[in-house]
Amino acid sequence: PSGMAFVASLSHPSSLQLSSSLHGDALSTTSSSSILLMGVPLNYSSSSLSGKKSHVRKRLVVFSKKISGLDEAMRIRRERELQTSTTRRRLPLMRRRVSPRLPVPDHIPKPPYLSSTLLPELSSDYQNHDSEGIARMRAACELAARVLDYAGTLVRPSVTTNEIDRAVHQMIIDAGAYPSPLGYGGFPKRVCTSVNECMCHGIPDSRQLQDGDIINIDVTVYLNGYHGDTSKTFLCGNVSPAMKRLVKVTEECLERGIAVCKDGALFRKIGKRISEHAEKFGFGVVERFVGHGVGTIFHSEPIIYHHRNDKPGCMVEGQTFTIEPILTMGGIDCVTWEDNWTTLTADGSPAAQFEHTILITRTGAEILTKY
């Protein structure tokens, strides 16, 4: 996701199998137990603390209680907010009518994966670009950003997600580009529209947006042989303070993840920084869906984990990839509809996502999906 992304299932730690999903690469793994708040290790042996060190033990116990108390307070607040938002959300999402596929003019160049309805395998190539490649990436990403901003202006009560999809389709083809999600692994639409408890990969349909909804719109365009991938969660009408906070913190998590990026930095720092910020507010960080390399290939290495992890690998100048965290107000487990795309939180709690495509530089990272 977050443009679309491949979905991968980890049946074994060493094997990576693809299954159908878009929007941020999806890794189906068993959800891990909750992580200690702030990642503070509180396992200390009492036998190692004696004599003059006994005061250290006492301070640790006090600090542990403070951490535990804060953790519990955040859990209670999150449960209360979840109850409030569930009441306001009215009915859970249901499958609605999906309109027929719109044609793309013959003169517009199309990505190679359209020759098959099977989900493409994740490419093992890390996409590093020369100056010409970077210029083309900037152009594709700038267009994606403009399309996403335009899509956001359409978000209001009574508008259907299908109407947003149609408008985006026209803007993309008018620019001489191809909407990358269309036909990717058989995906039937130009964008992903994920409302409320939908984590990602929502298929635009006849459902009307309701006052108080939140909606993530994920846009990817294929321009001059390069993909630009971005997404944002928008507010529809009068959104509850709890859901506004979820959206705000999710965007902040993306910003903090980008801030650690530069030539030579470890990829795992992204997940650490995102998790640290999300945990301060009691939000869950979805582990199944990940960021990915992007460029001439839609989805490639590196895989970008948004949760704490110990995966190896360093960033390299000239590399492009997405960061696209999904946060939830409740649990991080998910269920996928029979369409093999639409993925919802298992407990019905709201979810939000933000995504940028970035370019690694010697001293930092350039956000390409801006203008």
Solvent accessible surface area in square Angstrom, and as a share of the most:
residue,aa,sasa,rsa
1,P,0,0.00
2,S,0,0.00
3,G,0,0.00
4,M,0,0.00
5,A,0,0.00
6,F,0,0.00
7,V,0,0.00
8,A,0,0.00
9,S,26,0.17
10,L,49,0.24
11,S,66,0.42
12,H,115,0.51
13,P,133,0.84
14,S,111,0.72
15,S,36,0.23
16,L,69,0.34
17,Q,106,0.47
18,L,48,0.24
19,S,41,0.26
20,S,37,0.24
21,S,0,0.00
22,L,0,0.00
23,H,0,0.00
24,G,0,0.00
25,D,0,0.00
26,A,0,0.00
27,L,1,0.01
28,S,36,0.23
29,T,54,0.31
30,T,128,0.75
31,S,40,0.26
32,S,64,0.41
33,S,99,0.64
34,S,112,0.72
35,I,73,0.37
36,L,81,0.40
37,L,7,0.04
38,M,75,0.34
39,G,33,0.32
40,V,35,0.20
41,P,93,0.58
42,L,43,0.22
43,N,145,0.74
44,Y,117,0.44
45,S,62,0.40
46,S,73,0.47
47,S,100,0.65
48,S,70,0.45
49,L,23,0.11
50,S,75,0.48
51,G,64,0.61
52,K,188,0.80
53,K,119,0.51
54,S,37,0.24
55,H,98,0.44
56,V,57,0.33
57,R,90,0.33
58,K,131,0.56
59,R,173,0.63
60,L,40,0.20
61,V,70,0.40
62,V,80,0.46
63,F,91,0.38
64,S,33,0.21
65,K,140,0.59
66,K,135,0.57
67,I,17,0.09
68,S,68,0.44
69,G,41,0.39
70,L,83,0.41
71,D,62,0.32
72,E,76,0.34
73,A,54,0.42
74,M,23,0.10
75,R,100,0.37
76,I,63,0.32
77,R,91,0.33
78,R,59,0.22
79,E,79,0.35
80,R,164,0.60
81,E,24,0.11
82,L,37,0.18
83,Q,124,0.55
84,T,74,0.43
85,S,0,0.00
86,T,64,0.37
87,T,111,0.64
88,R,103,0.38
89,R,30,0.11
90,R,144,0.53
91,L,132,0.66
92,P,88,0.55
93,L,24,0.12
94,M,114,0.51
95,R,102,0.37
96,R,104,0.38
97,R,161,0.59
98,V,46,0.26
99,S,17,0.11
100,P,108,0.68
101,R,134,0.49
102,L,36,0.18
103,P,110,0.69
104,V,21,0.12
105,P,48,0.30
106,D,141,0.73
107,H,145,0.65
108,I,2,0.01
109,P,85,0.53
110,K,77,0.33
111,P,3,0.02
112,P,106,0.67
113,Y,27,0.10
114,L,54,0.27
115,S,109,0.70
116,S,48,0.31
117,T,108,0.63
118,L,138,0.69
119,L,31,0.15
120,P,39,0.24
121,E,148,0.66
122,L,25,0.12
123,S,23,0.15
124,S,89,0.58
125,D,84,0.43
126,Y,108,0.41
127,Q,13,0.06
128,N,71,0.37
129,H,29,0.13
130,D,100,0.52
131,S,95,0.61
132,E,103,0.46
133,G,3,0.03
134,I,30,0.15
135,A,56,0.43
136,R,100,0.36
137,M,0,0.00
138,R,107,0.39
139,A,43,0.34
140,A,0,0.00
141,C,0,0.00
142,E,66,0.30
143,L,21,0.11
144,A,0,0.00
145,A,7,0.06
146,R,104,0.38
147,V,0,0.00
148,L,9,0.05
149,D,59,0.31
150,Y,84,0.32
151,A,0,0.00
152,G,14,0.13
153,T,96,0.56
154,L,34,0.17
155,V,18,0.11
156,R,130,0.47
157,P,55,0.34
158,S,68,0.44
159,V,14,0.08
160,T,21,0.12
161,T,5,0.03
162,N,19,0.10
163,E,91,0.41
164,I,0,0.00
165,D,0,0.00
166,R,119,0.43
167,A,27,0.21
168,V,0,0.00
169,H,7,0.03
170,Q,91,0.41
171,M,58,0.26
172,I,0,0.00
173,I,24,0.12
174,D,103,0.53
175,A,47,0.36
176,G,31,0.29
177,A,0,0.00
178,Y,2,0.01
179,P,0,0.00
180,S,0,0.00
181,P,0,0.00
182,L,1,0.01
183,G,6,0.06
184,Y,3,0.01
185,G,12,0.12
186,G,38,0.36
187,F,0,0.00
188,P,38,0.24
189,K,0,0.00
190,R,1,0.00
191,V,0,0.00
192,C,0,0.00
193,T,7,0.04
194,S,4,0.03
195,V,7,0.04
196,N,3,0.01
197,E,4,0.02
198,C,5,0.03
199,M,2,0.01
200,C,0,0.00
201,H,0,0.00
202,G,4,0.03
203,I,10,0.05
204,P,0,0.00
205,D,12,0.06
206,S,41,0.26
207,R,25,0.09
208,Q,90,0.40
209,L,1,0.01
210,Q,66,0.29
211,D,53,0.28
212,G,14,0.13
213,D,6,0.03
214,I,1,0.01
215,I,0,0.00
216,N,5,0.03
217,I,0,0.00
218,D,0,0.00
219,V,0,0.00
220,T,0,0.00
221,V,0,0.00
222,Y,24,0.09
223,L,27,0.13
224,N,89,0.46
225,G,23,0.22
226,Y,29,0.11
227,H,2,0.01
228,G,0,0.00
229,D,0,0.00
230,T,2,0.01
231,S,3,0.02
232,K,73,0.31
233,T,4,0.03
234,F,26,0.11
235,L,75,0.37
236,C,0,0.00
237,G,46,0.44
238,N,107,0.55
239,V,8,0.05
240,S,4,0.02
241,P,100,0.63
242,A,9,0.07
243,M,5,0.02
244,K,97,0.41
245,R,72,0.26
246,L,0,0.00
247,V,12,0.07
248,K,126,0.53
249,V,3,0.01
250,T,0,0.00
251,E,68,0.30
252,E,31,0.14
253,C,0,0.00
254,L,4,0.02
255,E,92,0.41
256,R,86,0.31
257,G,0,0.00
258,I,15,0.07
259,A,77,0.60
260,V,21,0.12
261,C,3,0.02
262,K,99,0.42
263,D,56,0.29
264,G,47,0.45
265,A,8,0.06
266,L,52,0.26
267,F,18,0.07
268,R,86,0.31
269,K,97,0.41
270,I,0,0.00
271,G,0,0.00
272,K,106,0.45
273,R,98,0.36
274,I,0,0.00
275,S,2,0.02
276,E,42,0.19
277,H,12,0.06
278,A,0,0.00
279,E,24,0.11
280,K,97,0.41
281,F,58,0.24
282,G,13,0.13
283,F,7,0.03
284,G,12,0.12
285,V,14,0.08
286,V,1,0.01
287,E,22,0.10
288,R,42,0.15
289,F,2,0.01
290,V,1,0.00
291,G,0,0.00
292,H,0,0.00
293,G,0,0.00
294,V,0,0.00
295,G,0,0.00
296,T,68,0.40
297,I,61,0.31
298,F,6,0.02
299,H,5,0.02
300,S,0,0.00
301,E,41,0.19
302,P,4,0.02
303,I,23,0.12
304,I,1,0.01
305,Y,31,0.12
306,H,1,0.01
307,H,30,0.14
308,R,53,0.19
309,N,32,0.16
310,D,118,0.61
311,K,83,0.35
312,P,114,0.72
313,G,31,0.30
314,C,64,0.38
315,M,2,0.01
316,V,73,0.42
317,E,93,0.42
318,G,8,0.08
319,Q,3,0.02
320,T,0,0.00
321,F,0,0.00
322,T,0,0.00
323,I,0,0.00
324,E,0,0.00
325,P,0,0.00
326,I,2,0.01
327,L,0,0.00
328,T,0,0.00
329,M,0,0.00
330,G,9,0.09
331,G,34,0.33
332,I,33,0.17
333,D,77,0.40
334,C,34,0.21
335,V,77,0.44
336,T,54,0.31
337,W,59,0.21
338,E,174,0.78
339,D,38,0.19
340,N,86,0.44
341,W,11,0.04
342,T,6,0.03
343,T,0,0.00
344,L,15,0.08
345,T,4,0.03
346,A,56,0.43
347,D,80,0.41
348,G,20,0.19
349,S,0,0.00
350,P,0,0.00
351,A,6,0.05
352,A,2,0.01
353,Q,1,0.00
354,F,8,0.03
355,E,1,0.00
356,H,34,0.15
357,T,0,0.00
358,I,0,0.00
359,L,6,0.03
360,I,1,0.01
361,T,42,0.24
362,R,169,0.62
363,T,98,0.57
364,G,17,0.16
365,A,32,0.24
366,E,55,0.25
367,I,46,0.23
368,L,7,0.03
369,T,4,0.02
370,K,119,0.50
371,Y,133,0.51
